[in-house]
Amino acid sequence: MSRLRIIVLGYIVRGPLGGRCWADLHYLLGLSKLGHDVFFLEDSDNYPSCYDPSRDVFGTDPTYGLKFAEAIFKRFGMEKRWAYYDAHTSVWYGPCEDKGIHICRTSDLLLNVGGVNPIRPWLMQIPIRVFMDKDPVFTQIRLMKNPAMRDFAFQHTNFVSLAQNMGLDQCTVPNDGIYWKASRHPIFLEGWPLVTPNKKGRFTTVMQWDSYPKQEYRGTIYGLKSDSFGDYFKLPNESGSIFEIAVGSPSAPKHLLRSHGWKLRDPIKITRFPWSYQSFIQKSKAEFSVAKHGYVISNSGWFSERSASYLASGRPVLVQETGFSNWLDSGIGVIPFNSFDTAVAGIEEIKSRYEIHCRAAREIAVEYFDSKKVLESLIEQVMQQSPQLSPNGVRTWCSD
């Protein structure tokens, strides 16, 4: 594969938290390891989007996020390869502040991870601009309901979704008329080493109870994790295992969760830095997590980057089925559940053959989520294949 100049648009300055940061780092470090000339750019957008976890507030001041980004990129060897554009003041920050526009002018490929950055005029000069959909179902519904968002989406040339089952008959992600190729989240395995099994650890996860309002399309309601969790409140008390979750959002019913035996942790403290987030995962016994209701009922095939990070650490995952068993080997290392009884059975299975599941977890991470494999495939798809057009000239999603 020829060396490309690639810009990754992400959400590190505005979202300066460890788990959020790792989601972008996997792309940056993975692409750099492949030998590409990689830069990270971020845009403030035009609304108060900068989060300051030290004060738990959103605003337009990027001071906290800029210091966070500087420390993170220095630690991971990318201290000279990033810039931040503040649209509120029309000022560039970071080591590439004086050459950000030139970098765009000379780049081959743009990855807008999560589609959370606006496409400014200087980005339109990049020939291949990829919208990376990390929130399938909800993204497609928004694109159909919101003309401004659809106009924004079509400033990109290619569309990639983490709905691995996209285009298959069993997948009911609403068809928005866009040509989506399927991918999965990369894991930079050198940054997530295998660690010694912790049989005395806890079943853990990091989650948002509610991130935004649920969506409705053609009479079907697509809910969030709060809509998936109801059947599993009694799991700790009835399974006899210890469950610990770092749960965010003001709507989370923390008193009710505690009454059913859930141990709760402060998600801001857990995810304050990439290494604190990673340590929380590595000290766990395994992961237990529900998925967003919308991912589940659409049979999207979505699989969490967080769960893949547990796997890379040698931690088995007990996760709600979203259709991922269609493409990922499950049963050892990855245990899917779709009911209270299958969740309880999965707990007992992990406890009874723990070391076997730990070994399988790492093997699955290497086979399915290694950033080298995932990103090579992604680049091949977007660089060699043009979007297909339907007879009326509208981009259509892939059916292969």
C-alpha positions as CSV (number, residue, x, y, z in Angstrom):
1,M,0.0,0.0,0.0
2,S,1.5,3.4,-1.0
3,R,2.2,6.0,1.7
4,L,-0.7,8.4,2.1
5,R,-1.1,11.7,3.8
6,I,-4.1,11.2,6.0
7,I,-6.0,13.6,8.2
8,V,-8.0,12.1,11.1
9,L,-10.8,14.5,12.3
10,G,-11.7,13.6,15.9
11,Y,-12.9,14.7,19.3
12,I,-10.0,15.0,21.7
13,V,-9.8,18.7,22.6
14,R,-13.6,19.0,23.0
15,G,-14.0,15.6,24.6
16,P,-10.9,15.3,26.8
17,L,-11.7,12.0,28.5
18,G,-9.7,8.7,28.3
19,G,-12.2,6.4,26.7
20,R,-13.3,9.0,24.2
21,C,-9.6,9.8,23.4
22,W,-8.7,6.1,22.8
23,A,-11.4,5.9,20.1
24,D,-9.4,8.4,18.0
25,L,-6.0,7.1,19.1
26,H,-6.6,3.7,17.7
27,Y,-7.0,5.3,14.2
28,L,-4.1,7.6,14.6
29,L,-1.6,5.1,16.0
30,G,-2.8,2.3,13.7
31,L,-2.4,4.4,10.6
32,S,1.0,5.7,11.7
33,K,2.2,2.1,12.3
34,L,1.1,1.3,8.7
35,G,3.6,3.9,7.5
36,H,1.2,6.7,6.6
37,D,1.8,10.4,7.1
38,V,-0.9,11.0,9.7
39,F,-2.2,14.3,11.3
40,F,-4.9,14.9,13.8
41,L,-7.2,17.9,13.2
42,E,-10.2,19.1,15.2
43,D,-12.7,21.9,14.8
44,S,-14.6,23.6,17.6
45,D,-17.7,23.7,15.4
46,N,-20.0,26.7,15.8
47,Y,-21.6,25.9,19.2
48,P,-20.3,25.6,22.8
49,S,-18.8,22.1,22.4
50,C,-15.8,22.1,24.7
51,Y,-16.1,20.0,27.8
52,D,-14.1,20.7,30.9
53,P,-14.3,17.7,33.2
54,S,-12.6,19.6,36.0
55,R,-15.7,21.8,36.2
56,D,-18.2,19.5,34.5
57,V,-19.3,22.2,32.1
58,F,-19.5,22.8,28.3
59,G,-18.4,26.1,26.8
60,T,-16.3,27.6,24.0
61,D,-13.0,27.8,26.0
62,P,-10.7,25.1,24.8
63,T,-8.0,25.7,27.4
64,Y,-8.5,22.4,29.3
65,G,-8.8,20.3,26.1
66,L,-5.7,21.9,24.5
67,K,-3.6,21.0,27.6
68,F,-5.1,17.5,27.6
69,A,-4.4,17.0,23.9
70,E,-0.8,18.3,24.3
71,A,-0.1,15.8,27.0
72,I,-1.7,12.9,25.2
73,F,0.0,13.4,21.9
74,K,3.4,13.9,23.6
75,R,2.9,10.6,25.4
76,F,2.0,8.7,22.2
77,G,4.7,10.3,20.0
78,M,2.5,12.5,17.9
79,E,3.3,15.8,19.6
80,K,4.1,17.6,16.3
81,R,1.1,16.2,14.4
82,W,-2.0,18.0,15.5
83,A,-3.9,21.2,15.3
84,Y,-7.2,22.7,16.6
85,Y,-9.3,25.3,14.8
86,D,-11.4,27.5,17.1
87,A,-14.2,28.8,14.9
88,H,-15.4,31.1,17.7
89,T,-12.2,33.2,17.4
90,S,-10.9,32.1,13.9
91,V,-7.6,31.0,15.6
92,W,-5.6,27.8,15.1
93,Y,-3.8,26.2,18.0
94,G,-1.3,23.3,18.4
95,P,2.1,22.6,16.8
96,C,0.6,22.6,13.3
97,E,-1.3,25.8,13.8
98,D,0.6,27.7,11.1
99,K,0.4,24.9,8.5
100,G,-3.0,23.3,9.0
101,I,-4.5,24.6,5.8
102,H,-1.3,23.5,3.9
103,I,-1.6,20.0,5.3
104,C,-5.2,19.8,4.1
105,R,-4.2,21.0,0.6
106,T,-1.6,18.2,0.3
107,S,-3.6,15.3,1.9
108,D,-4.9,12.3,0.1
109,L,-7.5,11.1,2.6
110,L,-9.8,12.5,5.3
111,L,-11.4,10.3,8.0
112,N,-14.1,12.2,9.8
113,V,-14.4,9.8,12.7
114,G,-18.0,9.8,14.0
115,G,-18.8,12.6,11.6
116,V,-18.4,15.1,14.5
117,N,-16.4,17.8,12.7
118,P,-17.7,20.3,10.2
119,I,-16.2,20.3,6.7
120,R,-14.5,23.7,6.3
121,P,-13.4,24.9,2.8
122,W,-9.8,23.8,3.4
123,L,-11.0,20.3,4.0
124,M,-13.0,20.2,0.8
125,Q,-9.7,20.2,-1.1
126,I,-9.0,16.7,0.1
127,P,-10.0,14.3,-2.7
128,I,-11.3,11.4,-0.5
129,R,-13.4,12.5,2.4
130,V,-14.9,9.7,4.5
131,F,-17.9,10.0,6.9
132,M,-17.2,7.4,9.6
133,D,-20.6,6.4,11.2
134,K,-20.0,5.1,14.7
135,D,-23.7,5.3,15.8
136,P,-25.6,3.3,13.2
137,V,-29.4,3.5,13.1
138,F,-29.4,6.9,14.8
139,T,-27.1,8.4,12.2
140,Q,-29.3,7.1,9.3
141,I,-32.5,8.4,10.9
142,R,-31.0,11.8,11.5
143,L,-29.8,12.0,7.9
144,M,-33.4,11.4,6.7
145,K,-35.0,13.8,9.2
146,N,-32.5,16.6,9.1
147,P,-31.9,18.3,5.7
148,A,-28.9,20.3,7.1
149,M,-27.3,17.2,8.4
150,R,-27.8,15.4,5.1
151,D,-26.2,18.4,3.3
152,F,-23.3,18.1,5.7
153,A,-23.0,14.4,5.0
154,F,-22.8,14.9,1.3
155,Q,-19.8,17.0,1.7
156,H,-18.0,13.7,2.1
157,T,-17.2,11.4,-0.8
158,N,-17.4,8.0,0.9
159,F,-19.5,6.5,3.7
160,V,-18.4,3.8,6.2
161,S,-20.5,2.4,9.1
162,L,-19.7,0.3,12.1
163,A,-23.0,-1.6,11.4
164,Q,-21.2,-4.6,10.2
165,N,-24.4,-6.2,8.9
166,M,-25.3,-3.2,6.8
167,G,-26.9,-4.2,3.5
168,L,-27.7,-7.7,4.6
169,D,-31.3,-9.0,4.5
170,Q,-31.4,-9.6,8.3
171,C,-30.2,-6.0,9.1
172,T,-33.0,-3.5,9.4
173,V,-31.0,-0.3,9.8
174,P,-33.2,2.2,8.0
175,N,-32.2,2.7,4.4
176,D,-31.3,6.4,3.9
177,G,-30.3,5.9,0.3
178,I,-26.6,6.4,1.0
179,Y,-23.9,3.9,-0.1
180,W,-22.5,2.6,3.2
181,K,-19.6,0.2,3.4
182,A,-19.2,-1.8,6.6
183,S,-16.2,-1.7,8.9
184,R,-15.4,-2.4,12.5
185,H,-13.4,-0.4,15.0
186,P,-9.6,-0.8,15.0
187,I,-7.7,-1.6,18.1
188,F,-4.0,-0.6,18.3
189,L,-2.9,-3.8,19.9
190,E,0.6,-2.5,20.9
191,G,-1.1,0.0,23.1
192,W,-3.4,-2.6,24.6
193,P,-1.2,-5.5,25.8
194,L,-2.4,-8.8,27.1
195,V,-2.5,-8.8,31.0
196,T,-2.6,-11.5,33.6
197,P,-6.1,-12.9,34.2
198,N,-7.9,-11.5,37.3
199,K,-10.2,-14.3,38.5
200,K,-11.0,-12.3,41.6
201,G,-12.0,-9.2,39.7
202,R,-15.4,-7.8,38.9
203,F,-17.7,-7.7,35.8
204,T,-17.4,-4.1,34.8
205,T,-18.2,-1.6,32.1
206,V,-18.3,2.1,31.3
207,M,-21.6,3.4,30.0
208,Q,-23.9,6.3,29.4
209,W,-27.4,5.7,30.5
210,D,-28.9,8.2,28.0
211,S,-26.8,10.1,25.4
212,Y,-29.7,11.8,23.5
213,P,-33.4,11.3,22.9
214,K,-34.6,8.0,21.4
215,Q,-35.5,8.1,17.8
216,E,-38.7,7.0,15.9
217,Y,-38.9,5.9,12.3
218,R,-41.9,4.5,10.5
219,G,-43.6,3.5,13.8
220,T,-40.5,1.8,15.3
221,I,-38.9,3.3,18.4
222,Y,-35.1,3.0,18.6
223,G,-34.0,3.4,22.2
224,L,-30.7,3.8,24.1
225,K,-29.0,1.7,26.7
226,S,-31.6,2.8,29.3
227,D,-34.1,1.0,27.1
228,S,-32.0,-2.2,27.1
229,F,-31.2,-2.4,30.8
230,G,-34.6,-3.0,32.3
231,D,-34.4,-6.8,32.1
232,Y,-31.1,-7.0,33.9
233,F,-31.5,-4.9,37.0
234,K,-31.6,-8.1,39.2
235,L,-28.5,-9.7,37.7
236,P,-26.0,-9.0,40.5
237,N,-28.2,-10.2,43.4
238,E,-29.5,-13.3,41.5
239,S,-26.2,-14.4,39.9
240,G,-24.1,-14.0,43.0
241,S,-21.4,-12.1,41.1
242,I,-20.0,-8.6,41.7
243,F,-20.9,-6.0,39.0
244,E,-19.3,-2.6,38.8
245,I,-20.3,0.1,36.3
246,A,-19.0,3.6,35.7
247,V,-22.3,5.0,34.6
248,G,-22.9,8.6,33.3
249,S,-25.8,10.9,32.5
250,P,-28.1,12.6,35.1
251,S,-31.0,10.3,34.2
252,A,-29.2,7.2,35.5
253,P,-31.3,5.6,38.3
254,K,-28.4,5.2,40.6
255,H,-30.4,4.5,43.8
256,L,-32.3,1.7,42.0
257,L,-29.2,0.2,40.6
258,R,-27.5,0.2,44.0
259,S,-30.6,-1.4,45.5
260,H,-30.2,-4.3,43.1
261,G,-26.5,-4.8,44.0
262,W,-24.7,-2.8,41.3
263,K,-21.5,-1.2,42.4
264,L,-21.3,2.3,40.9
265,R,-18.2,4.3,40.0
266,D,-17.7,7.9,39.0
267,P,-17.3,7.7,35.2
268,I,-15.3,11.0,35.1
269,K,-12.8,9.7,37.5
270,I,-12.4,6.4,35.7
271,T,-12.1,8.0,32.2
272,R,-10.2,11.1,33.2
273,F,-7.1,9.9,31.3
274,P,-6.4,7.2,28.7
275,W,-4.3,5.3,31.3
276,S,-7.0,5.5,34.0
277,Y,-9.6,4.1,31.6
278,Q,-7.2,1.4,30.5
279,S,-6.3,0.4,34.1
280,F,-10.0,0.1,35.0
281,I,-10.5,-2.4,32.1
282,Q,-7.3,-4.3,32.9
283,K,-8.2,-4.8,36.5
284,S,-11.6,-6.2,35.6
285,K,-12.5,-9.9,35.5
286,A,-14.6,-9.5,32.4
287,E,-17.1,-7.0,30.8
288,F,-20.8,-7.1,31.1
289,S,-22.7,-4.6,28.9
290,V,-26.0,-4.0,27.3
291,A,-26.1,-2.3,23.9
292,K,-28.2,0.5,22.7
293,H,-31.7,-0.8,22.1
294,G,-31.6,0.6,18.5
295,Y,-28.5,-1.4,17.7
296,V,-30.2,-4.6,19.1
297,I,-33.5,-4.4,17.3
298,S,-32.0,-3.5,14.0
299,N,-29.6,-6.5,14.1
300,S,-26.9,-4.0,13.0
301,G,-23.9,-6.2,13.9
302,W,-22.4,-3.3,15.8
303,F,-19.6,-4.2,18.3
304,S,-18.2,-1.8,20.8
305,E,-14.6,-0.4,20.6
306,R,-14.7,-0.6,24.4
307,S,-15.6,-4.3,24.4
308,A,-12.8,-4.9,21.8
309,S,-10.4,-3.2,24.2
310,Y,-11.4,-5.6,26.9
311,L,-10.7,-8.5,24.5
312,A,-7.3,-7.1,23.7
313,S,-6.5,-7.1,27.4
314,G,-7.4,-10.7,27.6
315,R,-10.7,-10.0,29.3
316,P,-13.8,-12.0,28.1
317,V,-16.9,-10.0,27.3
318,L,-20.5,-10.8,28.1
319,V,-22.4,-8.5,25.7
320,Q,-25.9,-8.1,24.4
321,E,-26.4,-9.5,20.9
322,T,-26.7,-7.0,18.1
323,G,-26.2,-9.5,15.3
324,F,-22.4,-9.5,15.7
325,S,-22.5,-13.3,15.9
326,N,-23.2,-13.1,12.1
327,W,-19.5,-12.2,11.5
328,L,-17.6,-12.7,14.8
329,D,-16.9,-16.1,16.4
330,S,-18.7,-16.2,19.7
331,G,-19.2,-18.6,22.5
332,I,-15.6,-18.5,23.9
333,G,-14.1,-15.2,24.8
334,V,-17.2,-13.3,23.5
335,I,-20.4,-14.5,25.1
336,P,-23.6,-13.0,23.5
337,F,-26.8,-12.7,25.5
338,N,-30.4,-11.8,24.6
339,S,-32.3,-12.5,27.8
340,F,-31.8,-12.6,31.6
341,D,-31.4,-16.4,31.5
342,T,-28.7,-16.3,28.8
343,A,-26.9,-13.6,30.7
344,V,-26.9,-15.7,33.8
345,A,-25.7,-18.7,31.8
346,G,-22.9,-16.5,30.3
347,I,-21.7,-15.5,33.8
348,E,-21.5,-19.1,34.9
349,E,-19.7,-20.1,31.7
350,I,-17.0,-17.4,32.1
351,K,-16.5,-18.2,35.8
352,S,-16.2,-22.0,35.1
353,R,-13.7,-21.7,32.3
354,Y,-12.1,-18.4,33.0
355,E,-8.6,-18.9,31.8
356,I,-9.8,-20.4,28.5
357,H,-12.1,-17.4,27.9
358,C,-9.2,-15.0,28.7
359,R,-7.0,-16.7,26.1
360,A,-9.7,-16.7,23.5
361,A,-10.5,-13.0,24.2
362,R,-7.0,-11.9,23.1
363,E,-7.1,-14.3,20.1
364,I,-10.4,-12.7,18.9
365,A,-9.0,-9.2,19.3
366,V,-6.0,-10.2,17.1
367,E,-8.2,-11.9,14.5
368,Y,-11.0,-9.3,14.2
369,F,-9.8,-5.9,15.6
370,D,-6.1,-5.6,14.9
371,S,-5.7,-2.0,13.6
372,K,-3.4,-3.3,10.9
373,K,-6.0,-5.5,9.4
374,V,-9.0,-3.2,9.9
375,L,-7.3,-0.1,8.6
376,E,-5.7,-1.7,5.6
377,S,-9.2,-3.0,4.6
378,L,-10.8,0.4,5.2
379,I,-8.2,2.3,3.1
380,E,-8.5,-0.3,0.3
381,Q,-12.3,0.2,0.3
382,V,-12.3,4.0,0.2
383,M,-9.4,4.5,-2.1
384,Q,-10.2,1.9,-4.8
385,Q,-14.0,2.0,-4.9
386,S,-16.2,4.9,-5.9
387,P,-19.7,5.4,-4.5
388,Q,-22.3,3.7,-6.7
389,L,-25.3,5.6,-8.0
390,S,-28.9,4.5,-8.3
391,P,-30.8,5.3,-11.5
392,N,-32.0,8.6,-10.0
393,G,-28.4,9.6,-9.2
394,V,-28.6,9.1,-5.5
395,R,-25.9,7.2,-3.7
396,T,-27.0,3.8,-2.6
397,W,-25.7,1.6,0.1
398,C,-23.7,-1.6,-0.5
399,S,-25.5,-4.9,-0.7
400,D,-22.4,-7.2,-0.8
